[in-house]
Amino acid sequence: MQGLRVQVCGSASVDCDGGVLAAAHDLVRTIVSGLMRRGGGLVLGVGDEPRSTSGQACLFDWTALDVIASTSDPAPEWPPTRGARFVVVASQRGVEKVPAWRADTWDNCRKRSDFQLRASPAGWRMGGIIRERQSQCGDVLVALGGGAGVEHLAQLYIQERKPVIPIHTPLEAFSGDGRGGSRYLHERALENVGEFLRLRDGVGDAAGRLSGLRLTGSANVERIARETVSLVTDLRPSDAFYVRLLARDHPEFPTVERFFRDVVDAVVIERGFSPLEMGRAKPSAPFMNVDIFEALHRSGLIIVDLTAMRPNCTMELGYALGRRRRIVISARTGTPLPFDSDKLPTYFWDDTGAPAGRIADYRDWFDRYSDLPPLVEQ
């Protein structure tokens, strides 16, 4: 949970049942509080706060921002290497539309040391662009109600192999569009849960656990919140794909293998990732190159070791750079790096020293360079 930013997103129709909407706001408050207690961060939007016929807010961002505003600064249990814990992605017009009655909450949030506002360029108000930027900042999506916007956001997360946890509820959408928002997504997820989320081994069946997330006016909000936070906690860690020398007959293979088994594995797992390496993981396609580029396209982190300068490794590094992945580059001391890759931050290692010292040294490098911005910002 520590270091994960969770986006809590959705809406309710103007004429939705007041009891269900009240339960939804209680649920958002409880989920957000539970995530923060366990070291999680948040991705949200900001703007106006339209009201339903029952007088309650139809959107949930301000409910979550209220919790952030009342939390100590900085909120505890957040890894310092991950940057801002609370990220608001919005249009400049949305920021201008902050309601007067939310001024204190907004002031308290924007002045925090662990808060970041990412505003779109002036004049840009397209919801699709904002959702794309939100999906880049978030690690997990929790969907509650909504319509076409929530469905689009879920698809963006799924395309990046980021988990989506939809809650079944009759809230519908403030905009009156879509196929049912989180209710529709919940039903889809029960049919093919692996498309939406994957759990760690030994924590139960994902579809079975997801099936209990159903919000009505009479639902036990504390139970649903507890089970939602528990699902986030039990998610399978994001993949860290290894690009490295794999030819066992190469003279450098034993030293590269020791570096990954003794050092890289330890730091990658410690930092909340699941190692993924060709030849060790179960293949999903008959042609290995398909698996390689699928992993490069969707993994949360790419570990590239250029020892022995294999052409396939440099090609895969280029693909990962173009995909704007988080990348950590390394090579054995003495490796001549080609072209302009020698200008990229690279960890040079030796096959000497005690494992504990080597792990500590690599961990320090990893923490400094594993979350750099992409070469070209969109």
N, C-alpha and C positions, 0 to 999 in steps of 0.2 A: 504493500500500500504506500509506503513512504516514497515520495517522489512522483507519484502518479497524479496527473491532473484529470479530474472527472468533469465532463460537461453535463450539467443537468439542464435539459431543454424540453420545452413543450408549451402548450397553451390550452385554453378552454373556450368553448363557444359562449357568446354573450348570454344565451338563454339556457345554459347547462344547469343541472340540479345544484342548488346552493349547498346542500349537504356534502355532495361529492367534491365540490370545489373547495370547501373548507377543509375536508380531509386531505385533499391534494396539497394545500399549503402547509398543513401540519406535517405531511409526509416529506415535503421538500426540506423544511426546517430540520426535521429529525435526521434525514439522510445526510444533509450537509454537515450537521454537527458531528455525526458519527464518522464521516470521512475525515474531517479535520482532526478529530481526536486520535485517529490512527495514522496521521502524517500525510494525508492526501491534500491535493490542491484542487482548484476549480477553474473552469472556463465558463464564462457567462457573456451575456449581452447587456446592453443598457439602452434606455430610451423612455418613451412614454409608458404610462401604466393604465391602460384602458380597464374599465370596470364592467362587470356583468350586471344583469338585472337584479341580482341579489346584493349588489354593492361591493362585491369582492373583486380583487384583481384577476384579470384573465391570463396574465403572464406570471412567471415564477422567478424571474431574475431578481427583482427587488426583495423577494422573500429570502433568497440566498444571500444577497448583498447585506441585508440586515444582520445576518449571522456573522458575516465577515467583519462588519463594522463594530460589532460588540466583542470581538476576539482580541486578545492581547497581541501587541505588535513587537516583534514578528511572532506569528503563530508557531508553536513548538513542533518539533519532530520533522522538519522539512530539510532534505539534503541541500547544503549550501551550493553544491555544484549544479543544481538544476535551474537556477535562475528564479524568476518570479513565481510565487506560489499561486497567486490569484490573478488571472488574466481576463480582462474584459476586451472583447473584440467587437467593434461597433463602427457605424458610419459617423462622420462628424455631425450630421444632422441628428442622429440618435442622441449624441452627447448634448446637443443644444436643447433637446426635448425632455431632459431630465425634469420631472415635476418639482414644483416649489416645495411640496410637502416631503420630498425625498432629498432635499438639499443637504441636511445634516448627515444622512446615511452616505450620500455620495462623497461629501467632503471627508468623512472619516475613512472611507475606502481609498480614495485617490491619494491621500497623504500617507498611506501606510508604506513601510519599507519593503514589504513583500508583495506589493501590488503593481500591476503593469496595465496600462491602457494601450491597445493597438487600434488606432483609428485609421479608417480607410481614407484615401485621398479626397480632398475637398470636391464635393459634387457627386461622389460615388455613393449610391444608395441601394444598389442591387443586393437583394438578400442572398442570392447564390454566391456572390463574391465573399460576403461576410461569412457565410457558412463554410466556404472552402478554407478561409483563414482560421476559423474556429477549429476545424478538424485538424489543421496542422499543429495547433497548440495543445489539443486534448489527447489523452491516452485512452480514455474510456467514455462512452456515451450512455447516459441514463435518460431514457425518453419517457415523457409523461404527457399523454394527450397529444394535441397538435394535429397538423395536417400535412400538406405537401412539403412544407419546409422541413419538418421533422423527418419525413420519409427521405427527402434528399440528403439531409445531414447523416442519417443512418447509412445510406448508400456510400457516402464519402468515407465514413469510418470503415465500413466493410471492405471497400476497395483497398484500404491501407492495412487490412487485417488487424484492425483495432476493434476491441470488444464493444458490442452494443447490447444493452440490457433494457428491453422495452417492458413497460408495466401496462397490463391490460386494464383499461378504464374507459368509461363512457363520456369522458370530458369533451371529446371531439376537438375542433379547431376554431380559434378566434376568427380566422379568415374564411372559415366555411369551405375549405377545399380539401383535397387529398382523398385517400381511401380509408381513412380511419386512424391515421397517426400511429400512436404507440399501440393501440388495440390491434390494428392491422399488422404491425411489425411483430407483436407478441405472437399472433397466430402463425405468421410466417416462420418465426423462430422455433416454435414447437415442432413444425414440420421438418426443419433442417437446422438444428441448433448449432451445428458446427460452423455454419456460415456466420453466425452472430457472436458466439463466444466459445472459448475452450477453457476447461478447468484443469487445475493440477491433478495429478494422479492421487487417488485415495480420498477425495473429498465429495464423492457422490456423483450422481447423474445430472448433467447440466440441464436437460429438458425437464426432468422431474423437479429440480429446484426452481427453475424459471416459472413453471406452471403455477406456483403458489403466489406469484406477484400479481394480484388482482385487487384493484382499488374500487370500492363502492362507498356509499355514504355511511354504511354500518361496519366497514372493515376495521380490523385491528391495525391502526396505523403504526404503532410501535413494532408489531411483528413484521409488517411488510418492510419497514425501514431497516430493521435488524437483518432481515434476510437479504435485502438489497446490498447493504454494506458488506455482509458476509460473502455474497457472490463476488463483489469487487475484490475482496481480500483473497479469495480462492481462485482467481483467474490464473491461467497459465501465464508465466512471464513471457514478455515479448521476445521473439527470436533475436539472437545475435549470430549472424551468419559469418562463417569463417572463410575468407579467401586466402589460400596458403598453398605451399608446396605439398602435393599429395603423392608424387611419384616415389614409391618405396625404394626403387633402385637408385635414386639420386644420392650422391654422397652427403648432401646437406640434410637429407630427410631425418636422420636420428636426432640432430640438434633442434630442428624445427619442431619435431614431435615433442621433445622434452619441454621446449618453451611453452607450447600450447597446453600440454597436460599438467605441467608443474606450476605455471604462472597465469596464463591467459584464462584458463577455465576457472581458476579460483577467483579472480577479480570479476570476471563477467557474471558469475553466479552471485557473488557477494553484492554486486550492484543491481541485481534484480532482473537479469536476463537469462534466457534459456539457450545454451550453446547449440548451434545447428551447423553440422559439418558433413559435407558429402563423403560417403563411404561409411559413416557411423550412424546416420539417421536412415529410417526406412524410406525408400524412394516412393514417390507418388506418380512418377511417369516412367515409361520404359526407356526414354532417352535422357541421360543424365543432364544434358545441357538445358532441358526444359526446367528441371528442378532447380538448377543453378540460377537461372534468370528469374524464375518465380520467387526464389528466396531473396535475390538482390532487389527485386521490385517491391517486396512487401515487408521485409524484416525491419525491425525497429532500430537495429544497430548493425553496422558492417565492420568486421575486424579484418583488415587487410595486412598481410605480411608479405613483403616483396623479396624475401631471401631467395636467392638463386634466380631472380628476375625471370619468372616464367611469363611468356606473352599473354597467356589466358588471365593471369592475375592482374596485369596492367589493364587489360580490356575490361575486366570486371570492376576494377577501381574506377575507370572512366564512367561506366554505367551507373555505379553508385553515386558518383559526384553529380551526374546529370539528373539523377532521381532525387537529389536533395536529401539523401540519407544521412543519419548520424554516422560518422566514420572515425575509426582509430587506425592509424597506419603505423607499421613497425617493420624492421628489417634487422638482420644480424649485422653487427658492426663490420664495416668493410664492404658492404653491398653498395655498388654504384647505382644510384637511382637514375632513371632515364628522363629525358625531355624536361618538362617543367615540374615533374612530381617531386624533384628534390627541393622545391620551394614550399611544399606542404609540410606541416608539422609531422615529424616521423620519430618514433621511439627506436633508438638503436640499442640492441641488447647483446649480451655476451652469454655464452653457455658456461658460466662460472658463478661461484658464490652459493651461499645457502639459500634454499627456496624461500624462507621467510623474508630475507632481505630483497630478493628479486621480486617477490610479490608486492612488497611495500613500495619499491621503486616504480613498478609498472602501475600500481594503483594510483600513485601520485600523478603520473602522466595521464592516465585514463581520466581522472577527475578533472584535470585541467583542459583536456582537449576533446572529450567525447561529446560535447554538446555545443560545438561551434556553429555559427550560422552557415547557411549554404554559400557557395562561391558567388552566386547571383541571387539576389533577393527579388521576389516577384512583386 
